[in-house]
């Protein structure tokens, strides 16, 4: 069973990784640095992306660096993941289907002392891959409209280092430092009456962001957790070419002009969560996160950044009746999440809601497991200047556990 699971998951993940350039095709990724990316580790996608209060006792928890204080001694953990997403886009009477294969993350973690742990992870932070044709938009301070055609690619990557330390058996704290880097390429054509404006722009971004976290075990069945993602400024510079076409006459206004552009500001994000285990091997996780985008004082030509609220709920169940029977050691999971969105277009929120189910298939008598989840969600709505996304997502995370520096008892 172990070899079959490892070979199967490895083959699928290699296939997903080979398509890693096709990160997203959401039209909402034309805003800012693109659509923010959810790249959760282990079984977290199965439980509605909740888990701020879950300790890293059997897997790497990317939601809270303080969880690393609970890493088991002599264990080296490795996690790699990928996704397959089928999306239907609806706008008025128009419908379009797109499929994407996405690399999610690669990470490893190990204990530094019996009370502390360290992890390194690489994952996408945002995706700006989109294609939009003849989108009707209002001209500011006017009753007239213009038509936008746009294509884009690129996004930001997140390379982070995390450390967690546990005080005694109940309290742990942690810190994470993330290097954010990448670029976006954007081609936009705006048609106003008989005049077309073409803008080709490549923007480079780089910056650092810190995250603080804490977890406290009230008792053996109840844990609370919190996170604070610090506000930060992402530096940006661009190379831009601008042309206009009027009555078949092409005029070049700018040609590969290098200049600074408005920096991108990431807000203070505060999260709290609880994890409750019941006697029948049922565990519940509940998270709430608040992102203060209003305080970043930035807006987009086609919309505004607004404060975001996110709620996530998840349940896991494992029978553990007879460890000799494989299916009694399988973990079953379900979850749901909802967020109000951080974009407001023409006075309307771009919110998101999803439900999920999943399995964690253990690999022998270790913490290693193949985590498979399915999610269905909706983003946006059908109305003026908005597009509704219906998506089906399959996430595959391979969590491997190795034991270090343990002497053999039998030679």
C-alpha positions as CSV (number, residue, x, y, z in Angstrom):
1,X,0.0,0.0,0.0
2,X,2.8,2.4,0.9
3,X,4.7,2.0,-2.4
4,X,1.5,2.3,-4.5
5,X,0.5,5.5,-2.7
6,X,3.9,7.1,-3.0
7,X,4.3,6.2,-6.7
8,X,0.8,7.3,-7.6
9,X,1.0,10.6,-5.8
10,X,4.5,11.3,-7.0
11,X,3.5,10.8,-10.6
12,X,0.4,13.1,-10.3
13,X,2.3,15.8,-8.5
14,X,5.1,15.8,-11.2
15,X,2.4,16.2,-13.8
16,X,0.9,19.1,-12.0
17,X,4.3,20.7,-11.4
18,X,5.0,20.5,-15.2
19,X,2.0,22.8,-15.7
20,X,3.0,25.2,-12.9
21,X,3.1,28.2,-15.3
22,X,-0.7,28.0,-15.7
23,X,-1.5,29.3,-12.2
24,X,-4.8,31.0,-12.7
25,X,-7.1,32.4,-15.3
26,X,-9.5,34.4,-13.1
27,X,-10.5,37.7,-14.6
28,X,-10.2,39.2,-11.1
29,X,-6.5,38.6,-11.2
30,X,-6.1,41.8,-13.3
31,X,-6.4,43.8,-10.0
32,X,-3.2,44.7,-8.0
33,X,-0.6,41.9,-8.1
34,X,-3.3,39.3,-9.0
35,X,-5.6,37.0,-7.2
36,X,-4.3,35.9,-3.9
37,X,-3.4,32.2,-3.9
38,X,-4.5,29.5,-1.4
39,X,-1.7,27.0,-1.0
40,X,-2.5,25.0,2.2
41,X,-0.5,22.1,3.4
42,X,-1.5,18.6,4.5
43,X,-5.2,18.1,5.1
44,X,-6.0,21.8,5.5
45,X,-7.7,22.1,2.1
46,X,-10.1,19.4,3.2
47,X,-11.3,21.4,6.3
48,X,-12.2,24.6,4.6
49,X,-8.6,26.0,4.9
50,X,-9.1,26.3,8.7
51,X,-6.5,25.4,11.3
52,X,-4.9,28.4,13.0
53,X,-5.1,26.5,16.3
54,X,-3.8,23.1,15.0
55,X,-0.3,22.2,16.3
56,X,2.2,20.7,13.9
57,X,2.2,17.3,15.7
58,X,1.7,15.2,12.6
59,X,2.1,17.6,9.6
60,X,3.4,21.1,8.7
61,X,0.8,23.7,9.5
62,X,1.4,26.7,7.2
63,X,-1.3,28.8,8.8
64,X,0.5,29.6,12.1
65,X,4.3,29.6,12.7
66,X,3.8,28.9,16.4
67,X,2.5,25.4,15.6
68,X,6.2,24.4,14.9
69,X,6.8,24.4,18.6
70,X,4.9,21.0,18.7
71,X,7.0,19.2,16.1
72,X,7.8,15.7,17.3
73,X,11.5,15.1,18.1
74,X,13.7,13.3,15.5
75,X,11.1,13.8,12.8
76,X,11.8,15.4,9.4
77,X,8.6,16.5,7.6
78,X,8.3,17.2,3.9
79,X,5.1,18.4,2.1
80,X,4.5,19.0,-1.7
81,X,1.2,19.7,-3.3
82,X,-0.7,20.5,-6.5
83,X,-4.2,21.2,-7.8
84,X,-6.5,20.7,-10.7
85,X,-9.2,23.3,-11.2
86,X,-12.2,23.4,-13.6
87,X,-13.9,26.8,-13.7
88,X,-17.0,28.1,-15.4
89,X,-17.2,31.8,-15.9
90,X,-20.6,33.5,-16.4
91,X,-21.3,37.1,-17.4
92,X,-24.8,37.9,-18.6
93,X,-25.6,35.5,-21.4
94,X,-21.9,34.5,-21.9
95,X,-20.4,31.3,-20.4
96,X,-16.8,30.1,-20.7
97,X,-15.1,27.0,-19.3
98,X,-11.4,26.8,-18.4
99,X,-9.2,24.1,-16.8
100,X,-6.0,24.7,-14.9
101,X,-3.3,22.5,-13.4
102,X,-1.4,24.3,-10.6
103,X,1.7,23.7,-8.5
104,X,0.7,24.5,-4.9
105,X,3.8,24.4,-2.6
106,X,6.9,22.6,-1.5
107,X,8.0,22.7,2.2
108,X,10.0,20.9,4.9
109,X,10.2,21.2,8.6
110,X,12.3,19.7,11.5
111,X,12.7,20.2,15.2
112,X,15.6,22.4,16.4
113,X,15.2,21.4,20.1
114,X,12.6,19.4,22.0
115,X,10.6,22.6,22.3
116,X,11.1,24.3,19.0
117,X,10.9,23.8,15.2
118,X,11.9,25.4,11.9
119,X,10.4,25.3,8.4
120,X,11.1,26.5,4.9
121,X,8.5,26.8,2.2
122,X,8.1,28.0,-1.4
123,X,4.7,28.7,-2.8
124,X,2.9,31.1,-5.1
125,X,1.4,34.2,-3.3
126,X,-0.7,35.6,-6.2
127,X,-1.5,35.0,-9.8
128,X,-2.1,37.6,-12.5
129,X,-2.9,35.3,-15.4
130,X,-6.1,36.4,-17.1
131,X,-7.8,37.0,-20.5
132,X,-10.7,39.4,-20.9
133,X,-12.4,40.4,-24.2
134,X,-14.6,43.5,-24.7
135,X,-15.4,44.2,-21.1
136,X,-17.8,47.2,-20.9
137,X,-16.6,49.7,-18.3
138,X,-17.8,53.2,-17.4
139,X,-15.6,56.3,-18.0
140,X,-15.0,58.1,-14.7
141,X,-17.1,61.2,-14.2
142,X,-19.0,60.5,-17.4
143,X,-22.1,58.7,-18.6
144,X,-20.1,57.1,-21.5
145,X,-18.5,53.7,-21.6
146,X,-15.4,52.1,-23.1
147,X,-14.4,48.5,-24.0
148,X,-11.4,46.8,-22.4
149,X,-9.5,43.8,-23.8
150,X,-6.7,42.6,-21.6
151,X,-4.3,39.7,-21.2
152,X,-1.8,39.2,-18.4
153,X,0.5,36.7,-16.8
154,X,2.9,36.3,-13.9
155,X,2.4,36.9,-10.2
156,X,4.3,36.9,-6.9
157,X,6.1,34.0,-5.1
158,X,6.3,33.5,-1.4
159,X,9.6,32.1,0.1
160,X,9.3,32.0,3.8
161,X,11.3,30.9,6.9
162,X,9.3,30.1,10.1
163,X,10.3,29.3,13.7
164,X,8.2,28.2,16.6
165,X,9.0,27.8,20.3
166,X,7.0,26.1,23.0
167,X,7.0,27.2,26.6
168,X,6.2,24.2,28.7
169,X,3.3,22.1,27.5
170,X,0.7,24.7,26.9
171,X,2.0,27.9,25.2
172,X,3.9,28.3,21.9
173,X,4.9,31.4,19.9
174,X,6.3,31.7,16.4
175,X,7.5,34.1,13.8
176,X,7.7,33.9,10.0
177,X,9.7,36.0,7.5
178,X,8.4,35.9,3.9
179,X,10.3,37.2,0.9
180,X,7.8,38.2,-1.8
181,X,9.1,38.5,-5.3
182,X,8.0,38.3,-8.9
183,X,6.6,40.2,-11.9
184,X,3.5,40.7,-14.0
185,X,3.1,41.3,-17.7
186,X,0.0,43.2,-18.7
187,X,-1.4,44.1,-22.2
188,X,-4.5,46.3,-22.3
189,X,-6.4,47.7,-25.3
190,X,-9.1,50.3,-24.6
191,X,-11.6,51.2,-27.3
192,X,-13.3,54.6,-27.0
193,X,-15.4,55.5,-30.0
194,X,-12.9,55.2,-32.9
195,X,-9.7,55.4,-30.9
196,X,-7.7,52.5,-29.5
197,X,-5.1,52.8,-26.8
198,X,-2.6,50.0,-26.4
199,X,-0.6,49.6,-23.2
200,X,2.1,47.0,-22.7
201,X,3.5,46.9,-19.2
202,X,5.9,44.7,-17.2
203,X,6.1,45.3,-13.5
204,X,8.7,43.9,-11.0
205,X,7.9,43.5,-7.3
206,X,9.9,42.6,-4.2
207,X,9.4,43.0,-0.5
208,X,9.5,41.4,3.0
209,X,6.6,40.5,5.3
210,X,6.6,39.2,8.9
211,X,4.0,37.1,10.6
212,X,3.6,36.5,14.4
213,X,1.6,33.7,15.9
214,X,0.6,32.0,19.1
215,X,-1.1,28.9,20.3
216,X,-2.3,28.0,23.8
217,X,-3.6,24.6,24.9
218,X,-6.4,25.1,27.4
219,X,-6.6,21.4,28.0
220,X,-5.8,18.2,26.1
221,X,-8.9,18.7,23.9
222,X,-9.1,22.4,23.3
223,X,-6.5,24.7,21.7
224,X,-6.8,28.4,20.7
225,X,-4.5,30.2,18.3
226,X,-3.9,33.6,16.8
227,X,-1.9,35.2,14.0
228,X,-0.8,38.7,13.1
229,X,0.4,39.4,9.5
230,X,2.2,42.7,9.6
231,X,1.4,45.4,7.0
232,X,4.2,46.0,4.5
233,X,5.1,47.8,1.3
234,X,6.0,45.8,-1.8
235,X,8.4,47.9,-4.0
236,X,7.4,48.1,-7.7
237,X,9.1,49.3,-10.9
238,X,7.8,49.0,-14.5
239,X,8.7,49.1,-18.1
240,X,5.9,50.5,-20.3
241,X,5.1,51.1,-23.9
242,X,2.0,53.1,-24.9
243,X,0.5,53.5,-28.4
244,X,-2.7,55.0,-29.8
245,X,-4.5,54.1,-33.0
246,X,-6.9,56.7,-34.5
247,X,-8.2,56.4,-38.1
248,X,-5.4,53.8,-38.8
249,X,-2.7,56.2,-37.7
250,X,-0.4,54.8,-35.0
251,X,1.2,57.2,-32.5
252,X,3.8,56.0,-30.0
253,X,3.6,57.9,-26.7
254,X,6.1,55.8,-24.7
255,X,8.5,53.1,-25.8
256,X,10.1,50.8,-23.2
257,X,10.1,53.6,-20.6
258,X,11.6,52.5,-17.3
259,X,10.0,54.2,-14.2
260,X,8.9,53.6,-10.7
261,X,5.2,52.9,-10.2
262,X,2.9,52.9,-7.2
263,X,4.0,50.4,-4.6
264,X,1.7,47.6,-3.5
265,X,0.6,47.7,0.1
266,X,-0.3,44.6,2.1
267,X,-2.6,45.2,5.1
268,X,-2.5,44.1,8.7
269,X,-4.3,40.7,8.9
270,X,-5.5,39.3,12.2
271,X,-6.6,35.8,12.7
272,X,-8.0,33.8,15.6
273,X,-9.0,30.1,15.7
274,X,-10.0,27.2,17.9
275,X,-9.5,23.5,17.7
276,X,-11.7,21.2,19.7
277,X,-11.4,17.4,19.9
278,X,-14.3,15.3,21.0
279,X,-14.2,11.8,22.6
280,X,-15.4,10.0,19.5
281,X,-12.3,11.0,17.6
282,X,-14.1,14.0,16.0
283,X,-12.1,17.2,15.8
284,X,-13.5,20.7,14.9
285,X,-11.6,23.7,13.7
286,X,-13.0,27.2,13.5
287,X,-11.2,30.3,12.2
288,X,-11.9,34.0,11.7
289,X,-9.6,36.4,9.9
290,X,-9.8,40.2,9.4
291,X,-7.8,41.9,6.7
292,X,-7.6,45.7,7.0
293,X,-7.3,46.7,3.3
294,X,-8.9,50.1,3.9
295,X,-5.9,51.2,5.8
296,X,-3.6,50.5,2.9
297,X,-5.1,53.6,1.2
298,X,-4.8,52.2,-2.3
299,X,-7.3,51.7,-5.1
300,X,-7.5,50.3,-8.6
301,X,-8.7,52.0,-11.8
302,X,-11.6,49.5,-12.0
303,X,-12.3,48.9,-8.3
304,X,-11.4,49.6,-4.7
305,X,-9.7,47.6,-1.9
306,X,-12.0,47.1,1.1
307,X,-11.7,45.4,4.5
308,X,-12.1,41.6,4.2
309,X,-13.7,39.1,6.7
310,X,-13.1,35.4,6.3
311,X,-14.7,32.5,8.2
312,X,-13.6,28.8,8.0
313,X,-15.0,25.7,9.6
314,X,-13.7,22.1,9.4
315,X,-14.2,18.6,10.8
316,X,-12.0,15.5,10.8
317,X,-12.8,12.0,11.9
318,X,-10.6,8.9,12.3
319,X,-12.0,5.7,13.7
320,X,-8.8,4.2,15.2
321,X,-10.7,1.0,16.2
322,X,-8.2,-1.5,14.9
323,X,-4.9,-0.2,13.7
324,X,-4.3,-3.4,11.8
325,X,-7.2,-2.6,9.5
326,X,-6.0,0.1,7.1
327,X,-9.3,1.9,6.5
328,X,-9.8,2.4,10.2
329,X,-6.7,4.6,10.2
330,X,-7.9,6.8,7.4
331,X,-8.9,10.3,8.3
332,X,-12.1,11.7,6.8
333,X,-12.6,15.5,6.6
334,X,-15.2,18.1,5.5
335,X,-15.2,21.9,5.7
336,X,-16.6,25.2,4.5
337,X,-15.4,28.8,4.2
338,X,-16.7,32.2,3.2
339,X,-15.0,35.5,2.8
340,X,-16.4,38.9,1.9
341,X,-13.6,39.6,-0.5
342,X,-11.1,42.5,-0.6
343,X,-12.3,44.0,-3.9
344,X,-15.3,46.2,-4.6
345,X,-16.1,46.8,-8.2
346,X,-18.8,49.4,-9.0
347,X,-20.0,49.2,-5.4
348,X,-20.3,45.4,-5.4
349,X,-18.2,43.0,-3.3
350,X,-16.4,40.1,-5.0
351,X,-17.0,37.5,-2.3
352,X,-16.1,33.8,-2.3
353,X,-17.8,30.7,-0.7
354,X,-16.7,27.1,-0.9
355,X,-17.3,23.6,0.6
356,X,-14.8,20.7,0.8
357,X,-14.4,17.1,1.6
358,X,-11.3,14.9,1.7
359,X,-9.3,11.9,2.8
360,X,-6.0,11.4,4.5
361,X,-4.5,8.1,3.4
362,X,-1.8,7.0,5.9
363,X,1.5,5.5,4.7
364,X,2.5,2.7,7.1
365,X,3.0,3.5,10.8
366,X,4.4,7.0,10.4
367,X,2.9,10.5,10.1
368,X,3.2,10.2,6.3
369,X,0.0,10.5,4.3
370,X,-1.5,11.3,1.0
371,X,-4.1,14.0,1.4
372,X,-6.8,14.2,-1.2
373,X,-9.6,16.8,-1.2
374,X,-12.4,18.1,-3.4
375,X,-13.9,21.6,-3.2
376,X,-16.7,23.4,-4.9
377,X,-17.0,27.1,-4.8
378,X,-18.4,30.3,-6.2
379,X,-16.8,33.7,-6.6
380,X,-18.3,37.0,-7.6
381,X,-21.8,37.4,-9.0
382,X,-23.6,38.0,-12.3
383,X,-24.3,41.7,-12.7
384,X,-22.9,44.8,-14.4
385,X,-19.1,44.7,-14.7
386,X,-18.9,41.5,-12.6
387,X,-18.3,37.9,-13.5
388,X,-19.4,34.8,-11.6
389,X,-16.9,31.9,-11.2
390,X,-18.1,28.4,-10.4
391,X,-15.1,26.1,-9.7
392,X,-14.4,22.5,-8.9
393,X,-11.0,21.9,-7.3
394,X,-9.1,18.7,-6.5
395,X,-6.1,19.2,-4.2
396,X,-3.4,16.6,-3.8
397,X,-0.8,17.0,-1.0
398,X,1.8,14.4,-0.2
399,X,3.1,14.7,3.4
400,X,6.1,12.6,4.2
401,X,7.6,11.9,7.6
402,X,11.1,10.7,8.2
403,X,12.8,9.8,11.5
404,X,16.3,11.1,12.2
405,X,19.1,10.2,14.6
406,X,17.4,7.2,16.2
407,X,19.7,4.3,17.1
408,X,18.8,0.9,16.1
409,X,17.8,-1.4,19.0
410,X,18.5,-4.6,17.0
411,X,21.6,-4.9,14.8
